[in-house]
Amino acid sequence: MNHEIVVLVESEILPGRADALREVVGRVIEHCGATEPGLLAYDWFLNEDESEARVVERYADSDAILFHFQNYARFGEELATCREMKKLTLLGEPNEALLEALEAMAPPVFLPAMRVTER
């Protein structure tokens, strides 16, 4: 059974804050990449006019996401000065602890239907 969870985050970049966002995100990626063994991917994308960001996060399991929430919290205030999170979506089968932690956000959850296994 595959316990991987993908998190999709949609954010609005605050006016004039794209460069600041890049700087903070660079530090977040460096820190999380070095300290989170369950982090499989953490990719940020900006649209052409740098008004919106999308993040694709992939974790080994729900516990790895819960660890990430605590581990990256130190960057939360800085990120909030650069972007406003609009939507978070979960892909996979999150455990009860993760669903409880995200209850206030009420993210949509998409369960696995079909997959291509690694070749």
C-alpha positions in Angstrom: 0.0 0.0 0.0 1.3 3.4 -0.9 0.9 6.0 1.9 2.4 8.9 0.0 0.5 12.2 0.3 0.6 15.1 -2.2 -0.2 18.6 -1.0 -1.2 21.3 -3.5 -1.2 24.8 -2.2 -2.5 27.9 -4.1 -1.5 31.3 -2.9 -1.8 34.9 -3.9 1.5 36.8 -3.9 1.2 40.1 -2.1 1.9 43.1 -4.4 5.7 43.8 -4.7 6.6 40.8 -2.6 7.7 38.2 -5.2 11.4 38.8 -4.6 11.0 38.6 -0.8 9.0 35.4 -1.3 11.8 33.9 -3.4 14.3 34.7 -0.6 12.1 33.1 2.2 11.2 30.1 0.1 14.9 29.5 -0.7 15.6 29.3 3.0 12.5 27.1 3.6 13.5 24.7 0.9 17.1 24.5 2.2 16.0 23.9 5.8 13.2 21.4 5.1 15.3 19.5 2.5 18.0 19.1 5.1 15.8 18.2 8.1 12.8 16.2 6.8 13.5 12.6 5.7 9.9 12.1 4.8 9.9 15.0 2.3 10.0 13.7 -1.2 9.3 16.9 -3.2 8.7 20.5 -2.4 8.4 22.6 -5.6 7.3 26.2 -5.9 5.9 27.7 -9.1 5.1 31.4 -9.9 2.8 32.5 -12.7 4.2 34.8 -15.3 3.2 38.1 -13.7 4.3 36.8 -10.2 0.8 37.4 -8.7 0.2 33.8 -7.8 2.1 30.8 -6.5 1.5 27.1 -6.6 3.3 24.6 -4.4 3.5 20.9 -5.0 4.6 19.0 -1.9 5.0 15.2 -1.8 5.5 13.3 1.5 6.2 9.7 2.4 3.1 9.6 4.6 0.8 11.7 6.8 3.2 11.8 9.7 5.9 13.4 7.5 3.4 16.2 6.7 2.7 16.7 10.4 6.4 16.9 11.1 6.7 19.4 8.2 4.1 21.7 9.8 6.1 21.9 13.0 9.5 22.1 11.3 8.7 24.9 8.9 6.5 26.9 11.4 9.5 29.2 12.1 9.1 30.6 8.6 5.3 31.1 8.9 5.3 34.8 9.8 7.8 35.7 7.1 5.8 33.8 4.5 2.6 35.6 5.6 4.2 38.9 4.7 4.7 37.7 1.1 1.7 35.6 0.3 -1.8 34.8 1.2 -2.7 31.1 1.1 -6.0 30.6 -0.7 -6.4 26.8 -1.0 -4.8 23.6 0.2 -5.7 20.2 -1.4 -4.7 16.7 -0.3 -4.1 13.9 -2.7 -3.8 10.4 -1.2 -5.2 8.8 1.9 -4.4 11.1 4.9 -4.6 9.6 8.4 -7.0 10.9 11.1 -4.2 12.9 12.8 -3.5 14.9 9.6 -7.2 15.4 8.9 -7.7 16.7 12.5 -4.7 19.0 12.2 -6.2 20.5 9.0 -9.8 20.5 10.2 -10.0 24.3 10.3 -8.9 24.6 6.7 -11.3 21.8 5.5 -9.1 20.9 2.6 -10.6 18.8 -0.2 -9.2 15.3 -0.2 -8.8 13.3 -3.5 -8.4 9.6 -2.9 -6.3 7.4 -5.2 -8.2 6.0 -8.2 -5.5 4.9 -10.6 -1.7 5.1 -10.5 1.3 4.3 -12.6 3.9 2.6 -10.5 7.6 3.5 -10.7 9.3 1.9 -13.6 
